[in-house]
Amino acid sequence: MEPGNVTTPFGRRSMTLGMLASQKAASQLQADQSVDKWKIYRSLCAAKPLLGVTDRALAVLNALLSFHPQNVLSEETGLVVFPSNEQLSLRSHGMAEQTIRRHLAVLVEAGLIIRKDSPNGKRYARRASGGSIGEAFGFSLAPLIVRAEEIERLAAEVAAERIHLQRLREQFTLCRRDVAKLIETAMEEDLPGDWETAFCSFRELVEALPRTPTAEQIAVALDAMQTLRDDITNRLEALINAGKTSGNPAQNERHIHNSNPDSTSDLEPALETKQGANSAFQIEPHTAGRHQQKHDNQTRGDARIHTKEDGSALKSFPLGLVLQACPDMVNYGPGGSISNWRDLMAAAVVVRGMLGVSPAAYEEAAIVMGPENAATVMACILERGGHINSAGGYLRDLTRRAEKGEFSVGPMLMSLVRAQGGGTRRAG
């Protein structure tokens, strides 16, 4: 484009200051400046988020570049291409002409091409006596040369941001995996601590991220997840150190044998030893047990502890965790939803009949485990229905194991949470 020459658009299309600025910048093009058209096009594709152009607009630009006879764009080879909309449509994979016009306007607005309209708005070229092109009317590709350094810099910024985002995703994934595994280990080993609350906090952090999070959102979630991981690690290390300290029989009251055969401390059943003796939510027998149960129910909210007549305890888990592990159970709740324990127990009755579990087997499970845990087990059996031949026989077996202190609801729930992707969901 000749210095000082301004081209206005044909017809009703209005002139804008942005178009004027693009033409002024293109007028500064030096004769020795050039750029590989496909290299700059790849940079444009990488930098498109910062340039405000879409994939389809770039497809139209790709078609325009294909009409330039040389791979190198320079003033010497001519910078104006003049294909018809019909030819552009063929090289844009059959894109409609109206769509092509819209994307051409986007490219002009972004300052990547310049309109050089003829007096009648048609695109054509006049050839000189020697057959070379003298003057052409169409679209000038000069801005691609003038803005080559800017476009490459923007592409580098996008690439750096992409690498930064990828590293944040990797760090968050590793940290999320660490937290999930540590909580799972603590729950399966029945270690003292409010691990259900820690798991709920973990799930809140994971689910708070949108499907396509930004780097800032991942960084905030990563910081919170690292804090949670450090807290869990410190608690587990404290338990390990406490176990080493209290390992001496002279220091550990569990190794002191009571010579009185009527002592209540020697009559605690195996189930309490399995699930209560090593738990921060342990329930002592008789009066102390009822007081501790009331305190734990107040502090843990949705989680409950079932105390049997013989003084043993089998704790249930938060309703949200149960529904996270067993989403199919929701379909059998009153009105197709479950909002409280009463709804879950009502759904368990429906599922019991559907799976062919006898009322006697379910009633026995409710007596031994507690109504909340019995309903939870039915939800787990429903979720694993394809792997269980006899739901009634399986429930009776779990009931017998619970009586002997050999069954815990926690590992079953955590296994189903993992199967639902609770510990492996990616960020973004």
C-alpha positions as CSV (number, residue, x, y, z in Angstrom):
1,M,0.0,0.0,0.0
2,E,1.4,3.4,-1.0
3,P,2.2,5.8,1.9
4,G,-0.6,8.2,2.7
5,N,-3.1,6.3,0.5
6,V,-6.4,5.4,2.4
7,T,-8.9,2.9,1.0
8,T,-12.5,3.1,2.1
9,P,-14.9,0.1,1.9
10,F,-17.5,-0.2,-0.9
11,G,-21.2,0.2,-0.5
12,R,-22.9,0.5,2.9
13,R,-19.9,-0.8,4.9
14,S,-18.7,2.1,7.1
15,M,-15.1,3.1,7.7
16,T,-13.8,2.7,11.3
17,L,-10.8,4.1,13.1
18,G,-9.5,0.5,13.5
19,M,-9.5,0.1,9.8
20,L,-7.7,3.4,9.4
21,A,-5.1,2.4,12.0
22,S,-4.6,-1.0,10.2
23,Q,-4.0,0.8,6.9
24,K,-1.6,3.3,8.4
25,A,0.4,0.4,10.0
26,A,0.5,-1.4,6.7
27,S,1.7,1.7,4.9
28,Q,4.9,1.4,7.1
29,L,5.8,-1.9,5.4
30,Q,9.4,-2.0,4.2
31,A,10.4,-3.4,0.8
32,D,12.7,-6.0,2.4
33,Q,10.2,-7.3,4.9
34,S,8.8,-10.7,4.4
35,V,7.3,-13.7,6.3
36,D,6.5,-17.3,5.7
37,K,2.7,-17.3,5.3
38,W,2.2,-20.8,6.9
39,K,4.5,-20.1,9.8
40,I,2.7,-16.9,10.6
41,Y,-0.6,-18.7,10.2
42,R,0.4,-21.3,12.8
43,S,1.4,-18.5,15.1
44,L,-2.1,-16.9,14.5
45,C,-3.8,-20.2,15.4
46,A,-1.8,-20.3,18.7
47,A,-2.5,-16.7,19.5
48,K,-6.2,-16.6,18.6
49,P,-7.4,-16.2,22.2
50,L,-5.6,-12.9,22.5
51,L,-6.4,-11.7,19.0
52,G,-10.2,-12.2,19.3
53,V,-10.6,-14.4,16.2
54,T,-12.4,-17.7,15.9
55,D,-11.5,-21.0,14.4
56,R,-13.8,-20.5,11.4
57,A,-12.4,-17.0,10.8
58,L,-8.9,-18.6,10.7
59,A,-10.3,-21.2,8.3
60,V,-11.3,-18.4,5.9
61,L,-7.9,-16.7,6.4
62,N,-6.3,-20.1,5.5
63,A,-8.3,-20.1,2.3
64,L,-7.2,-16.5,1.5
65,L,-3.5,-17.5,2.0
66,S,-3.9,-20.4,-0.3
67,F,-4.7,-18.0,-3.2
68,H,-1.3,-16.3,-2.7
69,P,1.1,-17.9,-5.3
70,Q,4.2,-17.9,-3.1
71,N,5.0,-19.3,0.4
72,V,6.7,-16.1,1.4
73,L,4.6,-12.9,1.8
74,S,6.5,-9.8,0.6
75,E,5.7,-6.6,-1.2
76,E,7.7,-7.9,-4.2
77,T,5.4,-10.9,-4.8
78,G,2.2,-8.9,-4.3
79,L,0.1,-8.9,-1.2
80,V,-3.5,-8.6,-2.5
81,V,-5.5,-11.7,-3.2
82,F,-8.8,-11.4,-5.0
83,P,-10.8,-14.7,-5.0
84,S,-14.5,-14.7,-5.4
85,N,-16.8,-15.9,-2.6
86,E,-17.6,-19.0,-4.6
87,Q,-13.9,-19.9,-4.7
88,L,-13.4,-19.0,-1.1
89,S,-16.4,-21.3,-0.2
90,L,-14.7,-24.2,-2.1
91,R,-11.5,-23.8,-0.2
92,S,-13.3,-23.2,3.1
93,H,-14.8,-26.7,3.1
94,G,-18.1,-25.6,1.6
95,M,-18.7,-22.7,4.1
96,A,-21.8,-20.6,3.1
97,E,-21.1,-17.3,1.4
98,Q,-23.0,-15.4,4.1
99,T,-20.8,-17.0,6.7
100,I,-17.7,-16.2,4.8
101,R,-18.7,-12.5,4.6
102,R,-19.2,-12.5,8.4
103,H,-15.8,-14.0,9.1
104,L,-14.1,-11.8,6.6
105,A,-15.5,-8.8,8.6
106,V,-14.0,-10.4,11.8
107,L,-10.6,-10.6,10.2
108,V,-10.8,-7.0,9.0
109,E,-11.9,-5.9,12.5
110,A,-9.0,-7.8,14.1
111,G,-6.6,-6.0,11.8
112,L,-5.3,-9.1,10.1
113,I,-6.3,-8.2,6.6
114,I,-7.3,-5.0,4.8
115,R,-10.1,-4.5,2.3
116,K,-9.0,-2.9,-0.9
117,D,-12.4,-2.6,-2.7
118,S,-12.7,-1.7,-6.4
119,P,-15.1,1.1,-7.6
120,N,-17.9,-1.5,-8.1
121,G,-17.0,-3.7,-5.1
122,K,-15.8,-6.6,-7.3
123,R,-12.5,-8.4,-6.7
124,Y,-10.2,-8.5,-9.7
125,A,-6.8,-7.5,-11.0
126,R,-5.5,-5.5,-13.9
127,R,-2.5,-7.0,-15.7
128,A,0.4,-5.0,-17.2
129,S,1.5,-5.3,-20.7
130,G,4.0,-8.0,-19.7
131,G,1.4,-10.1,-18.1
132,S,2.3,-9.3,-14.5
133,I,-0.4,-8.0,-12.1
134,G,-0.5,-4.3,-12.1
135,E,-3.3,-3.3,-9.7
136,A,-5.5,-5.7,-7.7
137,F,-8.7,-5.2,-5.7
138,G,-9.5,-7.7,-2.9
139,F,-7.9,-8.3,0.4
140,S,-4.4,-7.1,1.4
141,L,-2.3,-9.5,3.5
142,A,0.2,-6.7,4.4
143,P,-0.8,-6.6,8.1
144,L,0.5,-10.2,8.6
145,I,4.0,-9.0,7.7
146,V,3.8,-5.8,9.7
147,R,2.4,-7.5,12.8
148,A,4.5,-10.7,12.5
149,E,6.6,-10.0,15.6
150,E,3.5,-9.1,17.7
151,I,1.7,-12.2,16.6
152,E,4.7,-14.4,17.4
153,R,5.0,-12.7,20.8
154,L,1.3,-13.3,21.6
155,A,1.7,-17.0,20.5
156,A,4.6,-17.4,22.9
157,E,2.6,-15.9,25.7
158,V,-0.3,-18.3,25.0
159,A,2.1,-21.2,24.9
160,A,3.7,-20.2,28.2
161,E,0.3,-19.8,29.8
162,R,-0.7,-23.2,28.5
163,I,2.4,-24.8,30.1
164,H,1.8,-23.0,33.3
165,L,-1.8,-24.2,33.4
166,Q,-0.7,-27.8,32.6
167,R,1.8,-27.8,35.5
168,L,-0.9,-26.5,37.8
169,R,-3.2,-29.2,36.7
170,E,-0.5,-31.8,37.3
171,Q,0.3,-30.5,40.8
172,F,-3.4,-30.4,41.7
173,T,-3.9,-33.9,40.4
174,L,-1.0,-35.3,42.4
175,C,-2.1,-33.4,45.6
176,R,-5.7,-34.6,45.1
177,R,-4.5,-38.2,44.8
178,D,-2.4,-37.9,47.9
179,V,-5.3,-36.5,50.0
180,A,-7.7,-39.2,48.7
181,K,-5.3,-42.0,49.4
182,L,-4.4,-40.7,52.9
183,I,-8.1,-40.3,53.9
184,E,-8.9,-43.7,52.5
185,T,-6.1,-45.3,54.5
186,A,-7.2,-43.6,57.7
187,M,-10.8,-44.7,57.3
188,E,-9.9,-48.3,56.4
189,E,-7.5,-48.5,59.4
190,D,-10.2,-46.9,61.7
191,L,-7.6,-44.4,62.9
192,P,-8.8,-41.7,65.4
193,G,-10.0,-38.6,63.8
194,D,-12.9,-37.0,62.0
195,W,-12.0,-38.4,58.6
196,E,-15.5,-38.1,57.2
197,T,-15.4,-34.4,57.6
198,A,-12.0,-34.3,56.0
199,F,-13.4,-36.3,53.1
200,C,-16.3,-33.9,52.7
201,S,-13.9,-31.0,52.6
202,F,-11.8,-32.8,50.0
203,R,-14.9,-33.3,47.8
204,E,-16.0,-29.7,48.2
205,L,-12.6,-28.5,46.9
206,V,-12.7,-30.9,43.9
207,E,-16.3,-30.1,43.0
208,A,-15.9,-26.4,43.4
209,L,-13.7,-26.3,40.2
210,P,-15.6,-25.7,37.0
211,R,-15.2,-28.0,34.0
212,T,-12.6,-25.8,32.4
213,P,-11.0,-23.9,35.2
214,T,-8.6,-21.0,34.8
215,A,-5.0,-21.0,36.1
216,E,-6.1,-18.6,38.9
217,Q,-8.9,-21.0,40.0
218,I,-6.6,-24.0,39.9
219,A,-3.9,-22.1,41.9
220,V,-6.5,-21.2,44.6
221,A,-7.8,-24.8,44.8
222,L,-4.2,-26.2,44.8
223,D,-3.3,-24.0,47.8
224,A,-6.3,-25.2,49.7
225,M,-5.7,-28.8,48.8
226,Q,-2.0,-28.6,49.9
227,T,-3.1,-27.1,53.2
228,L,-5.6,-30.0,53.6
229,R,-2.9,-32.5,52.7
230,D,-0.4,-31.0,55.2
231,D,-3.0,-31.1,57.9
232,I,-3.9,-34.8,57.2
233,T,-0.2,-35.7,57.0
234,N,0.5,-34.0,60.4
235,R,-2.4,-35.8,62.0
236,L,-1.2,-39.2,60.7
237,E,2.4,-38.5,61.8
238,A,1.2,-37.6,65.2
239,L,-0.7,-40.9,65.4
240,I,2.4,-42.8,64.3
241,N,4.5,-41.0,67.0
242,A,1.8,-41.6,69.6
243,G,1.8,-45.3,68.7
244,K,5.5,-45.6,69.1
245,T,5.4,-43.8,72.4
246,S,2.6,-45.9,73.8
247,G,4.0,-49.2,72.5
248,N,5.7,-50.0,75.9
249,P,3.4,-52.4,77.9
250,A,4.3,-50.5,81.0
251,Q,2.9,-47.3,79.5
252,N,-0.1,-48.7,77.5
253,E,-3.1,-49.4,79.6
254,R,-4.4,-51.8,77.0
255,H,-1.7,-54.3,78.0
256,I,-2.7,-54.2,81.7
257,H,-4.8,-57.2,82.4
258,N,-7.7,-56.9,84.9
259,S,-7.8,-59.7,87.4
260,N,-11.5,-59.0,88.1
261,P,-13.6,-61.2,85.7
262,D,-16.7,-59.1,86.2
263,S,-15.0,-55.9,85.0
264,T,-16.9,-54.2,82.2
265,S,-13.7,-53.2,80.4
266,D,-13.0,-56.9,79.7
267,L,-16.5,-57.5,78.5
268,E,-16.4,-55.1,75.5
269,P,-17.2,-57.0,72.4
270,A,-14.9,-57.4,69.4
271,L,-16.9,-55.0,67.3
272,E,-16.1,-52.1,69.5
273,T,-12.4,-53.1,69.4
274,K,-12.6,-53.0,65.6
275,Q,-14.5,-49.8,65.2
276,G,-14.6,-47.9,68.4
277,A,-11.6,-48.6,70.6
278,N,-9.2,-46.9,68.1
279,S,-11.6,-44.2,67.1
280,A,-11.9,-40.6,68.2
281,F,-15.6,-41.2,68.3
282,Q,-15.4,-44.2,70.7
283,I,-18.4,-44.9,72.9
284,E,-17.9,-46.2,76.4
285,P,-20.5,-48.7,77.8
286,H,-23.4,-47.8,80.0
287,T,-23.9,-44.2,81.1
288,A,-20.6,-42.8,79.7
289,G,-21.5,-44.4,76.3
290,R,-24.8,-42.5,76.1
291,H,-23.2,-39.2,77.0
292,Q,-20.4,-39.7,74.5
293,Q,-22.8,-40.7,71.8
294,K,-24.8,-37.5,72.3
295,H,-21.6,-35.4,72.2
296,D,-20.4,-37.1,68.9
297,N,-23.8,-36.7,67.2
298,Q,-23.8,-33.0,68.0
299,T,-20.2,-32.5,66.7
300,R,-20.5,-34.7,63.6
301,G,-23.9,-33.5,62.4
302,D,-25.0,-35.9,59.7
303,A,-22.8,-38.9,60.8
304,R,-24.3,-41.1,63.5
305,I,-23.3,-43.9,65.9
306,H,-25.5,-46.9,66.5
307,T,-25.2,-48.3,70.0
308,K,-26.4,-51.9,70.5
309,E,-27.9,-53.3,73.7
310,D,-24.6,-54.9,74.7
311,G,-22.8,-51.5,74.6
312,S,-20.9,-52.0,71.3
313,A,-20.8,-49.3,68.7
314,L,-21.1,-49.2,64.9
315,K,-20.8,-45.7,63.4
316,S,-22.6,-44.6,60.3
317,F,-21.3,-42.1,57.8
318,P,-22.6,-38.8,56.5
319,L,-25.6,-39.0,54.2
320,G,-23.8,-37.0,51.5
321,L,-21.0,-39.6,51.4
322,V,-23.5,-42.4,51.1
323,L,-25.2,-40.8,48.2
324,Q,-21.9,-39.9,46.6
325,A,-21.0,-43.6,46.7
326,C,-24.4,-44.9,45.8
327,P,-26.1,-42.5,43.4
328,D,-28.5,-45.2,42.1
329,M,-30.3,-45.2,45.4
330,V,-31.7,-41.7,44.8
331,N,-34.1,-43.1,42.2
332,Y,-35.9,-45.2,44.8
333,G,-36.4,-42.4,47.3
334,P,-39.8,-40.7,47.9
335,G,-40.5,-38.6,44.8
336,G,-37.2,-39.7,43.3
337,S,-35.0,-37.9,45.8
338,I,-33.3,-38.4,49.1
339,S,-32.9,-35.5,51.4
340,N,-32.6,-37.1,54.9
341,W,-32.0,-40.5,56.6
342,R,-35.7,-41.2,56.7
343,D,-35.9,-41.0,52.9
344,L,-32.8,-43.3,52.6
345,M,-34.4,-45.9,54.9
346,A,-37.7,-45.7,53.0
347,A,-35.7,-46.3,49.7
348,A,-33.9,-49.2,51.4
349,V,-37.2,-50.9,52.0
350,V,-38.2,-50.6,48.4
351,V,-34.8,-51.9,47.2
352,R,-35.0,-54.8,49.7
353,G,-38.1,-56.1,48.1
354,M,-36.8,-55.5,44.6
355,L,-33.6,-57.5,45.3
356,G,-35.5,-60.3,47.0
357,V,-34.1,-59.7,50.5
358,S,-36.4,-61.2,53.1
359,P,-37.9,-58.8,55.8
360,A,-36.3,-61.0,58.5
361,A,-32.8,-60.6,57.0
362,Y,-33.2,-56.8,56.7
363,E,-34.7,-56.5,60.3
364,E,-31.7,-58.5,61.7
365,A,-29.3,-56.3,59.9
366,A,-31.0,-53.2,61.3
367,I,-30.8,-54.6,64.8
368,V,-27.1,-55.5,64.6
369,M,-25.9,-52.5,62.5
370,G,-28.5,-49.9,63.2
371,P,-31.2,-48.7,60.8
372,E,-28.9,-46.1,59.1
373,N,-26.1,-48.6,58.5
374,A,-28.5,-51.2,57.3
375,A,-30.0,-48.8,54.8
376,T,-26.4,-47.8,53.7
377,V,-25.5,-51.5,53.2
378,M,-28.6,-52.0,51.0
379,A,-27.6,-48.9,48.9
380,C,-24.1,-50.5,48.5
381,I,-25.7,-53.9,47.5
382,L,-27.8,-52.1,44.9
383,E,-24.8,-50.3,43.5
384,R,-22.9,-53.6,43.2
385,G,-26.0,-55.6,42.1
386,G,-24.2,-57.0,39.0
387,H,-21.5,-58.6,41.1
388,I,-23.8,-60.2,43.8
389,N,-25.7,-63.4,43.1
390,S,-27.8,-63.5,46.2
391,A,-28.5,-60.1,47.9
392,G,-30.2,-61.7,50.9
393,G,-27.4,-64.2,51.5
394,Y,-24.8,-61.4,51.2
395,L,-26.7,-59.2,53.7
396,R,-26.9,-62.1,56.2
397,D,-23.2,-62.7,55.8
398,L,-22.4,-59.1,56.4
399,T,-24.7,-59.1,59.5
400,R,-22.8,-62.1,61.0
401,R,-19.5,-60.5,60.3
402,A,-20.7,-57.2,61.9
403,E,-21.7,-59.2,65.1
404,K,-18.1,-60.6,65.2
405,G,-16.5,-57.2,64.6
406,E,-15.2,-58.2,61.2
407,F,-17.2,-55.8,59.1
408,S,-16.9,-52.0,58.6
409,V,-19.1,-49.8,56.4
410,G,-16.3,-47.4,55.7
411,P,-14.1,-49.5,53.3
412,M,-17.2,-50.5,51.4
413,L,-18.3,-46.9,50.9
414,M,-14.8,-45.7,49.9
415,S,-14.5,-48.5,47.4
416,L,-17.7,-47.4,45.7
417,V,-16.6,-43.7,45.9
418,R,-13.5,-44.6,44.0
419,A,-15.6,-46.6,41.5
420,Q,-17.7,-43.4,40.9
421,G,-14.5,-41.5,40.2
422,G,-14.5,-39.7,43.6
423,G,-10.7,-39.8,43.9
424,T,-9.7,-39.6,40.3
425,R,-11.6,-36.7,38.8
426,R,-9.3,-34.5,36.7
427,A,-9.3,-30.7,37.0
428,G,-10.9,-29.2,33.9
